[in-house]
Amino acid sequence: MTELLELSLLGNPELRLAGQPLPRFRSAKVYALLYYLAMTRRTQPRTVLAGLFWGDVDEHYARRNLNRTLSDLTQHLGDHLIVERQSLAFARTQPYRLDVEALEAASQLQPTPHTLPELAAAADLYRGDFLDGFYVQDAPEFEQWVLSTRLHLRTTALQLLNQLAQVCADQGDLLQAMTYTRRMLQLEPWREEAHRQLMRLLARSGQRSAALAQYELCCQALRSELDVDPDAETVELVSLIRAGSFDKMTGGQDDKMRVASVGDRIGAVIGASGSQVILPSSHPVIDSVTPPPFPHNLPGQRTPFVGRATEVADITRLLVEEEDCHLLTIIGPGGMGKTRLALKAADEIVATPALAQRFGDGIYFIPLENVNDGNEMVAAIIAAITEESGQRLRVEVPLQAHLVYLLRAKSMLLILDNFEHLISQAGLLSDLLVAVPQIKLLVTARETVGLQEAWYYPLLGLSLPQHGVAEQKTPQHEYDAVRLFVQCARRTRADFALAAERAAVLRICTLVEGMPLGIELAAAWLKVMDCQQIAQELLHGLDFLTARYQNIPPRHRSMRVVMDHSWTLLSEEERGAIARLSIFRGRFRHEAARAIAGTSLLTLAALVEKALVRVTPDGHYQLHELTRQYAEERLTSVERSSLYDAHASYYATLLHQQQPQLYTRGERDVWAAIGGELDNIRHAWDWLIVAAGSGRQDLPVPLLLRHMAEPLAAYYLFQSPGLPGQTLFGNACEALAAAGWATHDASASGPYSRQALLVHIQLYQGLFHYDSGHYRTSLAVAEQALVPCRACALEEDLLLALLLYGRTQMRRGAADEAIQSLEEALALAQRLGSIPNRAEALISLG
């Protein structure tokens, strides 16, 4: 009997014969031939197949290649092929299973509750695009067939998922409808109608914040994928949701069901035998039954919750929809708002019956800041549950056994707040989930709990305009960090107006990197100073961030107290590492951490787990600025100076290594490399300028600055034209001139003397003036540089000066002077072998 052949072609293709993977064929075209025959469902002439896979060679060789490929295929699957002299076909009379056929068959079914299981099973077959990751070289016609088939099948899958979502929504299973809609967006993130469908489903289930967050995701997807804005229908939908008027759009129906007693005002609707029927919400409600209050002990909040719509939606979804997520940990530094976020997500669940039913036995909040060990933690959980439910403590059994007894057969969510000092007791959480797997735990902590089953949600600051992005489409007042500051400011000073202090407010929020506690503590100072003064004080250190509110915990009345607590949770090795890492500005790579601060990947990982270092999406590491300031205070002046020297040397060398790629096809990689490290490069540059001004002899300042100057100037000229580069180089010129570098240095000669370096930097400053159209200034710089360049035989700088002088004179209309200078520059560039400058001279000469 012929064995069953299974072809799974949706996603990465897989072949099985009698349940076992087939041996690997020697060529991708063997697989391609099988896939094509199985999919086309008809007899294929050999001439057609030869042209399909070997259309670029002589017909004789194409036929011979086909025969060789067919031989490999029939060796293992001969019974599943019909091989004729002039044609080939797939043997459909033999046992086989093809996932594509099952998908297409299901797409022909009428979507009803009865066909729902079959439709769902077919949708599960779609693991990914048709033949995803499979490629055949030198077969363009086959690849074109794959692409068209892929598009057709993806459309089929999207239609099927949409039908499933509609059926589930009609049945009131909104969570499953959301799952199918999200799968549609995984396939095509730019599908705007799917975003709208998910927004409606979220709004119907009462998740208004999640619906608004989905709109933001829709905008991001449309901009990144298609560079378009949402259409009018989507904008109208989000406006209705934001205004709380979603039911108006659906004809007054909020799509929920109500319970009505049979008898009064039911009209023609009569229950067959019972006393209740289910009526749509548009029907008049008769004798509506008030459900019992949902059991919880969530504390009320004194101030409104601001922002974090995406985070609230994410956490709610993970807790309610992800069945495998039993232990979710929100991790972040102290003051980041972990507790408020956990409580807001819990409030959303409690307020939404469709979500609350997942935790029918209640949601309980257990603060742990005053709990010292595992037994006290278990006792605190028991106390929270029994106090709310009225159950009595069974003192005759151990605490952990009693907790398991209380939670047996219960569907609960337990929120364990401030868990970081109990990390050594995390095994109790694992034991509890094994004993009562139907409960879920939401933990807030400053570090990971170290359990294999734990899921993690790292929490960053509130949203801010992107650093370095000139044009921001979102109005400033809509960023969460700014909104929180304005809210706090108006409590402190009722007449506060954002418009009057917009720039300073943004500066404050940026300095604390959107940290909610930092924003609140800063805004409290509006009693005695304005926002500009607050921003200036923030530059002087952490001690400014203090408030004296009596009804907030002492641990949140000062940023230093928050940091002190985090410091006590570190080992000596970790304290030393975080202090040394404080010399970095912004993002840094692990190679730099190892080379400069002597920090291993293992130690970096430990600091990431403690939420003191975060990993950026592109693989860099970064300290929160307030953490960095606190850690830097732990360095002695000698340690700090030594580390900054190493930091400057490292980044100067890094820039110097990029120089050979300047003005080549690889310069895009250079710009990316410099841009990714720009904060640290600028800091290294500033440190070297300060070192130059102090007259230090133990650091090769001229050498390091010369290594940095050209790549850094080129980056600003080509990637960030305008004031940033002009300001950076202008400040450097002023500082070096003030330190006496303009005078001849008898102790050194050549390009690494102090005078030569100043001329070098001044020439790039002249280029910035030229680029900005300040031709009089750029001409003066060039004329001033020509004298020392000729006198000291600084040929490379002389070449730059000649080019700058010639190009500037050409712009000013002095053609004779320009041509003379540019021709001299051309000859010098040829002698020095400087191809980019030779090209520049030729272009300028026309």
N, C-alpha and C positions, 0 to 999 in steps of 0.2 A: 504493500500500500504506500502511495506517495505521501511523504511527510508534509506537514503544514508549513507553508512559507509565510512569514509575517514581514510586511514592508511598512515601516513607520517613517514616512517621508515628511511629516509636518514637524519642523524643527530640525535639529541635527539628525540626518538619516541613520536609521538602524535597521539591520537585517537579521532575522532569526529563522533557523530551520529546525523544526521539532523542538522549539524552545531554546535552542543554543545559538550563540552568535556564529555567523559564518566566518571561515578563515579569510584573512585579508587578501584581496586581489592585488595584482602587481601594478595595476594602472587605474586611475580614476575613470577612464573611459569604459572600463568593464562595468563599473557600477552605473555609469551614466546610461549605457545601453540598456541595462535591466530596468532602470527607472523609466526610461522613455517608453519601452515596450509595455510596461505595466500600466502606465498612465494613458497612453494613446488608445488602447482598447481596440485596435484593428491590426490587420496584417500590414507589415511595412516592407516595401521593396528594398532589396539590399543596396541598390544604387542610391536610394534616398538616404539610407542610414550612412553609407560611405561618405556621401556629400555633407551630411549633417555634422559628422565628427572629424572628417579629414578633407574638408573642402579646399584646403590650400595646397594640396599635392596632386600629382597625376592620378587619374582614375584607377590605373592598374595598382599603384601603391596603396591607394585608399581601400580598394577591395581586399588586398592582401592584409592590411592592418585590421580590417573588419573581421576577416576570418580568424586572425590570431586572437583578437578580443573575444570573439564568439567561442573559440576553443576553451579559453579560460573560464568563461561563464558556464558552458555546458558541463564542464568537469564536475561542478558542484550542484548545478541546478538544471541538468538536462531534462528532467521530467516536467519542469515548469515552463519549458519553451517548446514552440512548434517551429522546427527548423526545416525549411524547404530550400530547394536549389536557388530560387530567385527571391525568396522572401523569408521573413522572420515574424513571429508573433508570440505573445504571452499566452500560456495555456490556462485559460480561465475555467476549464473543467476540472483542474486539479485543485486540491485544498490550498487556499491562500487567504490572507487577511490584509487588506490595504486600507490604512487609516483615512486616506483621501476619499475613498468611495463611501466610507461610513459617514464622513462629514457632509458630503454632498447629498447623500440619501436623507440625512436628518434635516437638511435645509429645505427639503421638499415637503416636510410634515407641517400640518397646521398647528401653530403653537397654542396649546390648551393645557389645562392642569393635568390631563391624562397623558399627554405626550411629554410632559416636563422631564421625567427621568431620562427618556431617550435623548431628548435635546441636550440635557446637561451632560450626559455621557459623551455625546459627540463633541460638545464644546471642550471637554477635558482632553480630547485627542489633539487639539491644536496646541502643541507644545511650543510652537514658534513658526516662523515663515517656512514655506515650502523649500526643502533642501537647504536650510540655513547653514551657512559655513561650508557648503560643498561647491567646489569650483573645478572646472575642466579647462586646461590650457588649450589655446589654438582651436577653439570650437565656438566661434562667435554666434553661429546660428542656433546651436544648442543653448548657449547662454541666453539668447534672446527668448527662446521658448521657455526657459526656466523663469525669466523675469515676468513674462506675461502670465504664466501659470501661477506664479507667486502672488501677483496682484489680484488675480481672480479668486484665489483661495483665501487670501486675507479679507477680501470683501465679503466672501461667503461667511467666514468666521465672525466678522463684525456684525453682519445681519443676524446671525444665530445668537450671538451674545445680546444683541439689542432685543430680540424676541424674548429671550429668557428673562431679561431685566423687566420687560413689560409684563410678562405673565406673573412674575414674583411680586411686582408692585401691585398689580390688580388683586392678588391674593392677600395683600397686606404684609408680605414678607419683605420689608424695606431693606433690611440688612443684607439679604441675599441679592436683592436687586442692585444694591450699591456694589457688591462684590463683582457682579457681572459687568457693571458699567466701568468699574476701575480696570477690569481686564481689557475692555475696549480701549481705554486710554493708555494702557501699557503697549498696545499694538500701534496706536496712532495718537501720540500725545497732543497733536494739533487738531484733533477732531472736535470742533467747537460744540456740535450738537450733543456729544457725549458729556462734555463739561457741563452744559446746561442741564442735561438729564440728571447728573449727579448732584448739581446744586439744588434741583427741585426735590430730589429724594432726601437730601440732608435737611432741607427746609421742612418737608413734610414730617420728618421724624423729630422735629424740634431742635435740630442742631444748627441754629442760625449762625453761630461763629464758624462752624465747619463749612457751611455753605459759602460764607464770605471768603474764607481762606481758599476754597476751591476756585473762586473767581480769580484770586491773585495767581494761582497756579495756571489757570487758563490764560491769563494775560502773559505770563512768563513764557508759556509754551508757544503761543502765537507769535510773540516777538522773536524768540530764539529760532524757531523753526521756519516761520513764514515772513517775519518782519512786518506783521500787520497788527492792527488793534482789533479787539472784539467787535462783532457786528452789533447793530442796534438792538436786536432781540436779546442778546446776552446782557447788554448794558441796562436795558429795561428790566430784565429779570433781577439783576443784582440790586437795582434801585428799589424794587418792590420788597426784596428780602431785607435790605438794609433798613427800610422804613417800617418793617413789620407788617406790610400790606400784602403778603404773598397770597392770602386767601382771596383777595379781590380778583386776582388774576385767574383764579379757578372758579369763578362764578359764585363766590361766597362759601365754597366748600373747603375745609381744611383737610380733607381726605382721611380723617380719623373716623372710627366707628363708635357709636354710642349705644348704650343699653336702654331699651324702652319696655315698659310693662305692657302686656297685651290687655286691651279692654278699652282704654280711653283714647280717643282721637287717632286711632290707628287706621281708620278707614277700611280699605279693602285688604290690608295686610293682616292676616290672622294666623297665629301659630297653630300648628296642627294639634299639639297636645300640651305644650308647656306653657309657662307663665311669662316667658320672655322671648323676644325676637331681636335680631340685630338689624338696625336701620342706619342708612347713611347719615352723616352729620347734618345734611341739608333738611332732613325730615324733622318736624317739631318733636322735641324731646318730652317724653311723658314719664313722670316718676323716676327721673334719673337717679341712679344709685351712686352715692359718694363712696369711692373706694377708701379703704383704711389708709392712714398716712404711711408713707414709706419709712421703714426703720433706718435711722442714721443718727449720728451724734456730731455732724459736721458743724464747726463753730461758725457763727456769723462774722462778717467782715465789716470793719469800721469805715473802710474807704473803698471806692469802686475799683474793680479790676480793669487794668488798661492793657489793650493789645494782646499779643500772643495768640491770635486766632488760629494760626497754623499749628502751634504747639498743642493747644487745647484739643483741636480736632485729631491730631496724631495720637495723643495719649488716650483719648476716648476710643478711637478706633482700635488701638492695640489691645486695650482692656476688654472691649466688647466683642470685637470681630476675630481677633487672633486667638484661636483656641489653644495654641501651643505656648502663648505668652502668659505664664502663671506668675512670674516674678519680674516686674518692670521697675527699673531703678532710674530715677531722674538724678543725674549727677551734674555738679557744677560747683564753682567756688562759693564761699559764703557770701550772702548778699545778692545772689543772682535771682532770687525769687522762686526757688524750688518748691517751698511750702505753699505759696499762693497759687502756683500753677497746679499742683496736685489737688488742692481744694477746689479750684475752679473747674477742673476736669470732673471731679466728683459731683460738684453742684450741677453740672450739665447733665450728668447721667441721672441724678435724682429727679431733675426737672423734666426729663424726657421718658415717658412710660415705655416707649419701644426699646430704650436702652436699659432702663432700670430693671426690666424683667430678667436681665441676665444675672442680676444680683438680688434676687427676690427676698433674701433674708437679711439684707441690709448692707450699709457701707459705714465703716467705723474708722475714726481718726484717732491714732495713738501717738501723742507726742513723746519723744524719748530723750529730750535733752537732760532730764534729771534722773534718768535710769542708768544704773552703774554696771549691771551684768545681765546674763541670760535669764536668770530666775526672775529678776525684777522686770525684764522685758515681757516675759510670759505673763507675769502677774498683771502688768499694765494692760495687756491685750484682754485678759479675762475680765478685768475691772471695766474696761470700755464696753465690752459686749454685755456683761451682766447688769451693769448700771442702766443701760438703755433698754434691755429686754426684760429686766426683772427677774432673771434666773439667779439662783442662789449658788454660792461657791461651795463645792464639795471638798471639805478640808481633809477628808480621809484618804485622798489619792494625791499622788505627786502633781505638781502644777502643770507640767507638760502633758501628762495623761489627761488631766481635767480639761485642758484646752482642746485637745483632740476630741474628747467627749462632747464638749459644747459645740464644736464645729462639724460633728458628724452629720452627713446628709444636708449640710447647709450650703447655700450659694451666696457667698459673701465676698466683699472687697474690703481688705484691711489696709489702711494707709499708715505706714510706719515712718514717722517724720524724724529727721536728724539722726540717722543711723550710724554716722561715720565712726563714733567712738566705740561702737559695738561690733565692728567688723569681725573680731575674733569669735563672735557668737553667731556668725552667719549660718553655720551648720544647722542651727535650730530652725531656720527658715526652710532649709532643704528638707529636714526631717518632717516638718509640718506639712509641706506640700506633698510629700509621699503618703502621709497618713490621711490627709483630706484633700485630694487633688482637685476637688470641685471649687475650692476657694481661689482667690487671686490676691496677690500682694503688690501694693504700690509703695515703693521705698524712695525716700529722698535722702541723699548723702553727698558728702564732699569727695567721695572716692567710690570705686567699684566694690561690690560685695564679695567678689572672688568666687562665685559659684558658676558652674558650667551651664546651669539652666537659666541663668539670669539674662534678661534683655536690658539694654541700656539706652537711655535717651539723654545725650549730653545737652546741657542748657547753656546757651550763650546769651549775650546782652540783647536788649530790646533793639528793634530795627533802627538803623541810621542810614543816611545817604552813604553810598559807597565811596570809600577813600579814593581820591584821584579821578573820579568821574565828573567831567565838567558839566554835563547836562543831566539833570535828574528829572524824570517825567513825573514822579510823585511829588506833590506839594509838600514842603517841609513839615507843615503842621500835621500831616497824616502819618508821619513816622512815629512808631510807638514810643521811642525814647523821648521825643519832643512832647508828645501828648502827656506822658507821665509827668514831665517837668512842669508843664503848664498847669496840670491838675494840682500838683503839690504847691506850686507858686501861688495859685489863687487862694489856697487855704491859708497861706502865710500872709499874703498881701492881696486883698480882694480886688484891687484896681489893676492888677498885673495885666499887661497887654503884650502878647508875643511879638506883634509887628514892630514895637519899639526896640526890642532887644533880640531880634531873631538870630543874628550872627553869633552873639555871645552865648545864647542858649544852645545853639548847635555846637559851639566850642566846648561848653561844659559837658554836654552829653557825649561828645567824642572823647574827651579826656578821661571819662570814667568808662568808656567803651560800652555805653548802654546799660551798665549794671544798675538795676532798680534801686538798691539801697544807696549806692553812690549818688544817684540822681536825687533821691529823697533828702539825703543829708545835705547835699549842696543847696537845694531849693530852700531849706530851712533858714539859710543865712540871708534870705531876702529881707528879713526884718531889719538888718543893719547895713546892707550894702547892695549894690546893683549887680547885674549879671556879669558885666565886664570885670568888676572887682573879684567876683567869685571865681571866674575863669582864671584870673591872674593868681589868686591864692592857691588854686589847685595845682599849679606848677611847683609850689614850694613843698609839697609833701602830704602825707596821709592825715596828719594830726588835725588839719582843717576840717575833715569830714567827721563832725561830731554834732550830735543833737541831744536835747535834754527832755524829750517827751517822756512822760511818766507812765504811759500806757503801752509802751513797746518794750520787749524784753531787753535787759541790759546788754545782751550780746549783740544787739542790733543798733545800739545807740552810738557806736563809734566804729569807723572802718578799721582802726587799729585793733580793737578788741576782736573783730571778726578775723583779721589776719593772724593775731596772736594765737587764737584757738587752732587755726589750720596749721600753724607752725609747730604746736605741741604734738600734732599727730604724725610728724615726720621723724624718720630716723636721722642720726647724725650725718650719714652719707647723703641722704636726700636733702637735708638742709644745706650742706656744702654745695651740692650740685645746683640747687635752685638759686643760691646766692651767686654762683659763678655764671649761670645762664642769664642773670639779670643784666649783663653788659650788652646783650643783644637788643636791637630795636626792631620791633615788628616781627616778621617771620624769619626763620633760619632753618637750615638743613641739618640733619644729624651729623653729617661730615664736619660741619663747622662747629657743632657742639663738642664733638670729640676732639678736634684739633685745637680749639681755643680754650674750652672750659674743661677738657678731660672727662666729659660725660659720655658714658657708654649708652648704647641703644637700650640695654636692660634698665638702666637708671631712668632714661627718658620715658620708657614705657611705664615704669612705676609712678612717675610724676604725672603722666597722662591719666593713669588710673585714679590718682588722687585729685584730678580736675585742676591741678595747678599749671599744667601745660596742656595745650590743646593741639590737635592735629588738623591742619587746614585741608580742604578738598584736594589740593595739588601736592600733598605729602610734606609740606613744611611743618615746622613746630612754632608755637607762639605762646608767650606768657601774656596774661591780662595785664594791662598797664599798671593797675594798682598793685597787683601781686609783684610786678617787676620792681616798682619803687620800694615796696616793703623789703623785698629780698636784697636789693642793692644796699640798703642801709646796714646789712649784716657784714658787708665787706669792709676790711680795713683800708685805709688810704693807699697803703703799699700794694695790697692785693688788687685793688681797683685799678691803679695805674698800670700794674703789670698785665692785667687782663685786657685793658684797653689797648696797650701796645700790641699784644698778640692779636687782638681783634683787627686793629688797623693793618698790621702786616698781612694777615690772612686775606682780607678783602682787597688790599692793594695787589697782592699776587693773583687773586682771582680775576681782577680786571685785566691785569697784564696778560694773563693766559688767553683772554678773549681777543687781544689785539690782532693776531694774525688773520682772524676771520672778518675783521672790519672791511667794508667795501667789497665783499665777495658775496657769492650766492648764499653763504652761511650766515650772513649778518642778521637774518631774522632770528636765528638761534641766539646770537649775541644779545639782541635787544630783549629777548625773553629771559635770558640768564641775568642780565643786569636789572631788568624790571622786577624780577622775582626777589632780588636781594637789595633793592634800592634803599630802603630805610637803613640797613646796616652799612651799605656803601657810603651813604651820605654821613652817617655817624662816624665812620672811620676817617673820612675826609676832614670833617670838622675837628676830630681829635688831633690829626696831624697838623692842621693849621694852628691849633692852640699850642701844640708841641713846638712848632716852628717859632711862634712868638715868644715862647719861654726860653729859647736858646738852648734847648736840650741837645747834647752831643751823643747820648747813648742810643739814639734811634736814628736810622738813616732816612731822615725826613725828606730831603730832596729826591732821593731815589724812589721812595714810595709814592710821593706825590706825582712824580713824573710818570710812574707806572699807571697812575689812575687818571691823569688829566685827559689824554686823548680819547679813551673809550667812554669816559663819563661825559665829556663834551659832545662826542658824536651821538651818544644816546639822547641827550637833551635836544640836540639840533635836529635829529631825524625823527624822534619818537615823541618828544614833549616840547615843541618849540614855544618860545615866549619867555615869560619872566622867571620860571624856576631855575633854569640853567644860568641865565644872566645874573640873577641874584646870588646864586651859589658861588660862581666864579668872581663876581664883583666883590663880594665880601672877602673872599680869599686874597684878592689883589690888595685890598685896603689893609688887611691884617698883616700881610707879608711886607708891604711897603712900610707900615708903621714899625715893624720889627727890624727895619734897616736892611732888608734884602735887596733893595735897589742899588746899593753901593757895591763896588767890586769886592769880591771875596778872595783875599790873597791866599787863603788856606786851601782853596779848591779851584779847579778850572774845568772847562768843558761843560757838557750838558747837565752835569749833576752839581754844579756850583749853585749857590743861593741866587745869585743874580740871573743866571741862565734859567733857573726854574721860574722865577718871577716873570721873566720875559715870555716863557713858554705859556704860562697861565694867562698872562695879559693878552697874548695872541688869540687864545680861545675866547676870552672876553670880547675881543674885537670882532670875532666871528659872530657872536651873539648880537652885537650891535648892528653888524652888517645884515644879519638875518631879520632884524627888527626894523630895518630901513633907516637906522641912525648912521648915515654915511659919513657925516663930519667926524663923529666920534671914532668910527672904525678906521678912518683914514689917519687920524691922529695916533691911534694905537699902532698902526702899521709903520708910520714914519718914525715913531719913537723906538720901535723894536729893531728897525733896520740897522741902526748904529751899533748897538752891542752885538748883534748877530754877526755883522761883518768883522768887528774888532776882535771877537772871541772865537771866530771860525765855527759858529754854531750853524752848521749847514742845514740841518733839518728844520730848525726854527727860521732860518733865513728863507727857506723855501716857502714856509707858511706865511711869512711877512710879505714876500714878493707877491704871492697869490692874493693875499688880502688887499694889498696896496693896488694891484692891477685891477682886480674885480671892482673895488670901490671907485677907482678913477673912471672905469668904464661906465659905472652907474651914474657918475657925476658929469659924464660927457667929455671928460678929458682923455680922448682916445689915444693921443700920442704918448702921454705918460703911461697909460694903461698898457699899450702894446709893448713898450720898452720893458716894463716890469714883468709882464706875462711871458715875453720871449726869454728873458733871463731865467724866470721860474721854470720854463719848459726845458731849457738846457740843463739846469741843475737837477731837475727831476729825472731826466734821462741818465745823467751821470750817477745819481744815487740809486737808480733802479726803482723809483717810486712810481708804480703804475697808476694808482688812483690820482696822485697829484699831477702826473703828466696828462692824464685824461682831463682833469679839471682845467689845466692850462690851455689845452687844445680847444675845449668847449668854450672857454672864455674868449679865446682869440677868434672863434667863429670859423 
